[in-house]
Amino acid sequence: MGKYKVVFDRDDCIGAAACVAAYPEMWKMAKDGKADLKGSKEKSENLFELEIDDNRLEKFKAAAAACPVSVIHIFDKKSGKKIV
């Protein structure tokens, strides 16, 4: 289990592909023109989550910072504090 939780609100994704450019190993563009978070699980309609560790945190932070509509959020699982 990871130390952090990445939450992706796919509903509000505009398909800018900034996340794919920042971290192509974990993001891909889908046929509908929106991004998909590889390996994530859908927790509710179009809300996806993925647990990560420190080794992927910086790249996910870069992807979140690049997103023009701020639909990528990162939380510390232990404290519940939002990092991004």
N, CA, C and O of each residue as an XYZ file, in Angstrom:
336
protein
N       0.838     -1.194      0.000
C       0.000      0.000      0.000
C       0.876      1.247      0.000
O       1.900      1.299      0.681
N       0.472      2.230     -0.754
C       1.241      3.452     -0.883
C       1.012      4.426      0.255
O       0.055      4.302      1.020
N       1.903      5.394      0.351
C       1.794      6.444      1.369
C       0.880      7.572      0.934
O       0.391      8.343      1.761
N       0.649      7.668     -0.383
C      -0.130      8.776     -0.937
C      -1.267      8.241     -1.803
O      -1.219      7.121     -2.313
N      -2.282      9.074     -1.948
C      -3.411      8.723     -2.795
C      -3.560      9.795     -3.866
O      -3.705     10.977     -3.556
N      -3.524      9.376     -5.124
C      -3.764     10.269     -6.246
C      -5.246     10.137     -6.595
O      -5.750      9.030     -6.783
N      -5.935     11.271     -6.680
C      -7.352     11.285     -7.023
C      -7.498     12.097     -8.312
O      -7.061     13.245     -8.396
N      -8.117     11.478     -9.301
C      -8.287     12.089    -10.617
C      -9.770     12.247    -10.910
O     -10.512     11.266    -10.973
N     -10.196     13.501    -11.089
C     -11.588     13.822    -11.415
C     -11.718     13.878    -12.937
O     -11.539     14.932    -13.547
N     -12.028     12.747    -13.530
C     -12.049     12.640    -14.985
C     -13.185     13.452    -15.610
O     -13.071     13.885    -16.756
N     -14.272     13.661    -14.879
C     -15.398     14.438    -15.402
C     -14.969     15.811    -15.892
O     -15.407     16.269    -16.947
N     -14.110     16.462    -15.118
C     -13.713     17.833    -15.429
C     -12.454     17.921    -16.288
O     -11.989     19.021    -16.587
N     -11.900     16.780    -16.687
C     -10.731     16.760    -17.566
C     -11.111     17.364    -18.918
O     -12.160     17.040    -19.475
N     -10.253     18.242    -19.439
C     -10.531     18.872    -20.740
C      -9.669     18.279    -21.862
O      -9.755     18.717    -23.009
N      -8.852     17.299    -21.532
C      -8.053     16.637    -22.554
C      -6.862     17.424    -23.046
O      -6.459     17.274    -24.199
N      -6.293     18.252    -22.205
C      -5.130     19.064    -22.599
C      -3.868     18.215    -22.770
O      -2.924     18.643    -23.435
N      -3.840     17.026    -22.181
C      -2.715     16.085    -22.267
C      -1.457     16.568    -21.553
O      -0.376     16.026    -21.786
N      -1.572     17.554    -20.707
C      -0.409     18.033    -19.943
C       0.098     16.951    -18.993
O       1.305     16.826    -18.789
N      -0.802     16.177    -18.416
C      -0.401     15.096    -17.516
C       0.376     14.024    -18.279
O       1.357     13.478    -17.774
N      -0.069     13.731    -19.491
C       0.617     12.742    -20.337
C       2.013     13.232    -20.673
O       2.968     12.457    -20.635
N       2.141     14.500    -20.998
C       3.454     15.072    -21.313
C       4.370     15.042    -20.090
O       5.568     14.792    -20.220
N       3.821     15.293    -18.915
C       4.620     15.349    -17.688
C       5.009     13.963    -17.175
O       6.092     13.791    -16.616
N       4.123     12.965    -17.363
C       4.370     11.636    -16.792
C       3.711     10.569    -17.675
O       2.726      9.950    -17.274
N       4.260     10.357    -18.877
C       3.640      9.435    -19.833
C       3.599      7.977    -19.374
O       2.815      7.185    -19.898
N       4.423      7.627    -18.416
C       4.400      6.256    -17.896
C       3.109      5.965    -17.133
O       2.718      4.806    -17.000
N       2.444      7.010    -16.630
C       1.255      6.792    -15.801
C      -0.029      7.388    -16.374
O      -1.113      7.112    -15.861
N       0.072      8.195    -17.421
C      -1.109      8.824    -18.013
C      -1.173      8.508    -19.495
O      -0.140      8.408    -20.158
N      -2.372      8.351    -20.014
C      -2.559      8.152    -21.444
C      -3.851      8.845    -21.865
O      -4.747      9.083    -21.056
N      -3.917      9.157    -23.144
C      -5.133      9.757    -23.678
C      -6.072      8.649    -24.146
O      -5.643      7.679    -24.771
N      -7.346      8.804    -23.837
C      -8.362      7.829    -24.223
C      -9.027      8.264    -25.524
O      -8.842      9.392    -25.982
N      -9.787      7.374    -26.100
C     -10.455      7.653    -27.372
C     -11.451      8.803    -27.273
O     -11.751      9.452    -28.275
N     -11.967      9.058    -26.068
C     -12.940     10.151    -25.907
C     -12.276     11.514    -25.738
O     -12.961     12.514    -25.524
N     -10.932     11.562    -25.832
C     -10.221     12.830    -25.750
C      -9.844     13.262    -24.347
O      -9.292     14.346    -24.158
N     -10.137     12.423    -23.356
C      -9.763     12.726    -21.971
C      -8.609     11.828    -21.555
O      -8.304     10.839    -22.222
N      -7.976     12.181    -20.452
C      -6.859     11.391    -19.939
C      -7.363     10.220    -19.113
O      -8.464     10.247    -18.564
N      -6.528      9.192    -19.041
C      -6.761      8.049    -18.161
C      -5.533      7.870    -17.286
O      -4.401      7.999    -17.753
N      -5.764      7.573    -16.011
C      -4.697      7.296    -15.056
C      -4.480      5.786    -15.042
O      -5.332      5.028    -14.580
N      -3.346      5.372    -15.545
C      -3.041      3.943    -15.662
C      -3.007      3.275    -14.289
O      -2.396      3.794    -13.354
N      -3.657      2.133    -14.173
C      -3.630      1.346    -12.944
C      -4.558      1.831    -11.852
O      -4.579      1.254    -10.765
N      -5.327      2.877    -12.111
C      -6.217      3.412    -11.073
C      -7.518      2.629    -11.021
O      -7.843      1.866    -11.930
N      -8.253      2.835     -9.939
C      -9.552      2.208     -9.749
C     -10.619      3.284     -9.658
O     -10.421      4.316     -9.016
N     -11.742      3.039    -10.301
C     -12.843      3.994    -10.264
C     -13.561      3.850     -8.927
O     -14.126      2.797     -8.630
N     -13.537      4.918     -8.117
C     -14.147      4.891     -6.783
C     -15.596      5.336     -6.823
O     -16.417      4.867     -6.035
N     -15.908      6.224     -7.723
C     -17.281      6.623     -7.996
C     -17.286      7.072     -9.451
O     -16.238      7.061    -10.098
N     -18.414      7.457     -9.968
C     -18.490      7.761    -11.391
C     -17.461      8.816    -11.806
O     -17.522      9.967    -11.374
N     -16.519      8.401    -12.650
C     -15.465      9.256    -13.191
C     -14.537      9.854    -12.144
O     -13.913     10.884    -12.398
N     -14.431      9.236    -10.979
C     -13.470      9.638     -9.952
C     -12.558      8.433     -9.706
O     -12.993      7.394     -9.211
N     -11.289      8.601    -10.062
C     -10.341      7.489    -10.029
C      -9.274      7.719     -8.967
O      -8.882      8.857     -8.709
N      -8.804      6.628     -8.350
C      -7.787      6.710     -7.304
C      -6.672      5.710     -7.563
O      -6.884      4.633     -8.119
N      -5.475      6.106     -7.138
C      -4.298      5.255     -7.237
C      -3.405      5.545     -6.037
O      -3.149      6.704     -5.713
N      -2.933      4.488     -5.379
C      -2.001      4.658     -4.270
C      -0.582      4.627     -4.801
O      -0.239      3.797     -5.643
N       0.245      5.543     -4.300
C       1.641      5.627     -4.746
C       2.568      5.787     -3.540
O       2.132      6.092     -2.429
N       3.848      5.575     -3.791
C       4.886      5.771     -2.777
C       5.745      6.969     -3.141
O       5.523      7.631     -4.155
N       6.727      7.234     -2.296
C       7.628      8.366     -2.501
C       8.317      8.352     -3.856
O       8.587      9.411     -4.423
N       8.604      7.167     -4.384
C       9.364      7.082     -5.631
C       8.605      7.656     -6.830
O       9.228      7.965     -7.846
N       7.292      7.806     -6.743
C       6.521      8.375     -7.850
C       5.890      9.724     -7.505
O       5.243     10.339     -8.353
N       6.069     10.176     -6.292
C       5.404     11.392     -5.832
C       5.773     12.621     -6.658
O       4.881     13.360     -7.075
N       7.044     12.859     -6.902
C       7.456     14.074     -7.612
C       6.908     14.126     -9.035
O       6.498     15.188     -9.505
N       6.899     12.998     -9.712
C       6.371     12.977    -11.077
C       4.862     13.215    -11.087
O       4.343     13.882    -11.982
N       4.159     12.672    -10.096
C       2.721     12.938    -10.015
C       2.455     14.398     -9.643
O       1.485     14.989    -10.117
N       3.304     14.977     -8.805
C       3.155     16.398     -8.488
C       3.358     17.252     -9.737
O       2.657     18.245     -9.933
N       4.312     16.871    -10.576
C       4.555     17.597    -11.823
C       3.343     17.484    -12.750
O       2.954     18.465    -13.383
N       2.754     16.307    -12.833
C       1.571     16.117    -13.672
C       0.401     16.944    -13.147
O      -0.338     17.548    -13.924
N       0.238     16.967    -11.837
C      -0.844     17.751    -11.236
C      -0.629     19.245    -11.475
O      -1.578     19.970    -11.774
N       0.603     19.700    -11.346
C       0.911     21.120    -11.561
C       0.706     21.525    -13.018
O       0.337     22.665    -13.301
N       0.942     20.600    -13.937
C       0.802     20.897    -15.362
C      -0.655     20.959    -15.806
O      -0.966     21.590    -16.816
N      -1.541     20.321    -15.072
C      -2.952     20.249    -15.471
C      -3.597     21.643    -15.410
O      -3.614     22.267    -14.349
N      -4.126     22.132    -16.539
C      -4.698     23.484    -16.550
C      -6.033     23.619    -15.814
O      -6.470     24.735    -15.532
N      -6.679     22.507    -15.505
C      -7.968     22.573    -14.812
C      -7.928     21.943    -13.420
O      -8.972     21.774    -12.790
N      -6.750     21.599    -12.939
C      -6.539     21.098    -11.576
C      -7.474     19.949    -11.193
O      -8.195     20.027    -10.198
N      -7.453     18.890    -11.993
C      -8.300     17.734    -11.694
C      -7.500     16.562    -11.124
O      -8.042     15.473    -10.936
N      -6.211     16.786    -10.848
C      -5.355     15.767    -10.242
C      -5.008     16.236     -8.838
O      -4.420     17.302     -8.658
N      -5.375     15.431     -7.843
C      -5.146     15.790     -6.442
C      -4.331     14.687     -5.779
O      -4.488     13.508     -6.097
N      -3.462     15.081     -4.857
C      -2.626     14.117     -4.142
C      -2.806     14.348     -2.647
O      -2.720     15.476     -2.160
N      -3.060     13.250     -1.928
C      -3.286     13.305     -0.485
C      -2.300     12.407      0.237
O      -1.948     11.335     -0.254
N      -1.853     12.851      1.410
C      -1.086     12.001      2.308
C      -2.097     11.080      2.974
O      -3.029     11.555      3.623
N      -1.929      9.789      2.825
C      -2.916      8.847      3.358
C      -2.984      8.856      4.880
O      -4.064      8.723      5.455
N      -1.847      9.010      5.528
C      -1.817      8.947      6.999
C      -2.529     10.149      7.621
O      -3.364      9.986      8.512
N      -2.200     11.348      7.154
C      -2.776     12.552      7.759
C      -4.058     13.001      7.079
O      -4.855     13.732      7.666
N      -4.258     12.559      5.832
C      -5.406     13.023      5.066
C      -5.189     14.396      4.446
O      -6.069     14.922      3.763
N      -4.014     14.975      4.686
C      -3.716     16.314      4.188
C      -3.522     16.310      2.681
O      -2.873     15.424      2.124
N      -4.095     17.312      2.032
C      -3.950     17.459      0.581
C      -2.588     18.068      0.295
O      -2.243     19.116      0.841
N      -1.815     17.412     -0.559
C      -0.499     17.900     -0.945
C      -0.622     18.771     -2.177
O       0.002     19.828     -2.264
N      -1.426     18.328     -3.131
C      -1.670     19.076     -4.363
C      -3.157     19.021     -4.638
O      -3.623     19.582     -5.630
